Amino acid sequence: MLIDDEEHIRVAASQALDLAGYRVHAFDRGERALAALTADWPGAVISDIRMPGIDGMQFLQRAGMIDPDLPVILITGHGDVSMAVEAMRAGAYDFLEKPCPPQRLIEVAATVELDALLIERGVRVSALGGSLARAVTLVESDAETVTVLDLFRFAYETHHDVQQLRRFLGAPIAERVRAKIEQKLANL
């Protein structure tokens, strides 16, 4: 779910995420997004902070009442350190500044995707130290998986193109690694 009152930003961000393989439901107002939000929303929310009506911080609070585990990424062109701290304390998953490069949105979406897989398997990311390091230890006896996870960790930490890495590795390797991680998580 993407919420931004500025049409050109909403369209550009939607297109970038769509091209990366994410299904995007875009809204121009927080009220409209809240009306569509359910307790079992199958994704995350990227919301502008400064909007008419319900702003991003109010959206974060109200969305948390509907689904406390919903990842909400707040984005603003008028941010400062105190606003970022307030957003994170209020439960924001991440805080991004405009202009936000499309690749950064995709990286955050990919991180949310990995986190969702772990949460789905009953493992909270905070319990894993917030990184891929724990996932690597789960499969430390499997060289292929450790190598792939190390590559992704390096890509995330150095802000390299994660989508390019996925394309380079190819679907069969990615699916094999995902299945191995899911198997390990199922046994926790």
C-alpha positions in Angstrom: 0.0 0.0 0.0 1.4 3.4 -1.0 -0.1 6.7 0.3 1.0 10.0 -1.0 -1.0 13.1 -1.9 1.4 14.2 -4.6 0.3 12.4 -7.7 3.7 12.4 -9.5 5.5 10.9 -6.5 2.7 8.3 -6.0 2.8 7.3 -9.7 6.6 7.1 -9.9 6.9 5.1 -6.6 4.1 2.7 -7.7 5.7 2.1 -11.1 9.1 1.4 -9.5 7.7 -1.1 -7.0 5.5 -2.7 -9.7 8.4 -3.1 -12.0 10.3 -4.8 -9.2 7.5 -7.3 -8.9 5.4 -5.9 -6.0 1.7 -5.4 -6.2 0.9 -1.8 -5.2 -2.4 -0.3 -4.0 -1.9 3.4 -4.2 -4.0 6.0 -2.3 -3.9 9.8 -2.3 -5.3 10.1 1.2 -4.8 8.4 4.5 -8.5 8.1 5.1 -9.0 6.1 1.9 -6.1 3.8 2.7 -7.4 3.2 6.2 -10.8 2.2 4.7 -9.1 -0.4 2.6 -6.8 -1.7 5.4 -7.7 -5.0 7.1 -6.2 -6.9 10.0 -4.8 -9.4 7.6 -3.4 -7.0 5.0 -0.8 -9.0 3.1 2.0 -6.5 2.8 3.4 -3.2 4.1 2.5 0.4 3.9 4.7 3.3 2.5 3.1 6.6 3.6 4.0 10.2 3.2 3.9 12.1 6.5 2.6 15.5 5.4 -0.7 15.1 3.7 -4.1 16.7 4.0 -6.5 15.0 6.4 -4.9 12.1 8.2 -1.2 12.6 8.1 1.4 9.8 8.1 1.9 9.8 11.9 -1.9 9.6 12.5 -2.1 6.9 9.9 0.6 4.9 11.7 -1.2 5.1 15.0 -4.6 4.1 13.5 -3.1 1.4 11.3 -1.5 0.0 14.4 -4.9 -0.4 16.0 -6.0 -2.5 13.0 -2.9 -4.6 12.7 -0.1 -4.0 15.2 2.4 -6.1 13.1 1.8 -4.1 9.9 5.1 -2.6 8.6 4.6 1.1 8.0 7.4 3.0 6.3 7.1 6.7 6.6 8.5 9.0 4.0 8.9 12.8 4.0 10.5 15.7 2.4 10.4 17.8 5.5 12.0 15.4 8.0 14.5 16.0 10.8 16.1 13.9 13.4 13.4 14.5 16.0 10.6 13.5 13.5 12.5 10.3 12.6 12.9 9.4 16.3 9.2 10.1 17.0 8.2 7.9 14.0 10.4 5.0 15.1 9.1 5.3 18.7 5.6 5.3 17.4 6.3 2.0 15.7 7.4 2.9 12.1 9.3 0.2 10.4 11.5 2.7 8.6 11.8 6.4 7.9 12.9 7.6 4.5 13.5 11.1 3.2 12.3 12.5 -0.1 13.5 12.5 -2.7 13.8 8.8 -2.2 15.5 6.9 -5.0 13.3 4.1 -6.4 16.1 1.6 -5.6 15.8 2.5 -1.9 12.1 1.9 -1.9 12.7 -1.5 -3.5 15.4 -2.3 -1.0 13.0 -1.5 1.9 10.3 -3.6 0.2 12.7 -6.5 -0.1 13.7 -6.2 3.6 10.0 -6.2 4.6 9.5 -9.3 2.4 12.3 -11.2 4.2 11.0 -10.0 7.6 7.5 -11.2 6.7 8.9 -14.7 5.8 10.6 -14.8 9.2 7.5 -13.5 11.1 5.3 -16.0 9.2 7.5 -18.7 10.6 7.2 -17.3 14.1 10.6 -15.6 14.3 10.5 -11.9 14.9 13.3 -9.9 13.2 14.1 -8.2 16.4 14.8 -11.6 17.9 17.3 -12.2 15.1 19.3 -9.1 15.8 17.6 -7.2 12.9 19.9 -8.7 10.2 20.5 -11.6 8.0 23.3 -12.9 10.4 20.9 -15.2 12.3 19.5 -16.5 9.0 23.0 -17.5 8.0 23.5 -19.4 11.3 20.2 -21.2 10.7 21.7 -22.8 7.6 25.4 -22.7 8.4 25.9 -26.3 7.2 24.7 -25.4 3.7 27.4 -23.6 1.7 25.1 -22.5 -1.1 22.6 -20.8 1.2 25.3 -19.2 3.3 26.9 -17.8 0.2 23.6 -16.4 -1.2 22.6 -14.9 2.2 26.1 -13.3 2.5 25.7 -11.8 -1.0 22.3 -10.3 0.0 23.6 -9.0 3.3 26.5 -7.4 1.5 24.1 -5.9 -1.1 21.9 -4.5 1.7 24.7 -3.1 3.8 26.4 -1.4 0.8 23.2 -0.3 -0.9 23.9 -2.2 -4.1 21.2 -3.2 -6.5 19.4 -6.1 -4.8 17.2 -6.7 -7.8 20.2 -7.1 -10.0 21.6 -9.6 -7.6 18.3 -11.5 -7.6 18.3 -11.6 -11.5 22.0 -12.6 -11.5 21.4 -15.5 -9.1 18.3 -16.6 -11.0 14.9 -18.0 -9.8 16.0 -21.6 -9.2 18.8 -20.7 -6.8 16.6 -18.1 -5.0 13.7 -20.6 -4.6 16.1 -23.3 -3.4 17.6 -21.0 -0.8 14.1 -19.7 0.3 12.9 -23.3 0.7 15.9 -24.2 2.8 15.4 -21.2 5.1 11.7 -21.9 5.4 12.5 -25.5 6.4 15.0 -24.4 9.0 12.6 -21.8 10.4 9.8 -24.4 10.5 12.0 -26.6 12.8 12.6 -23.8 15.3 
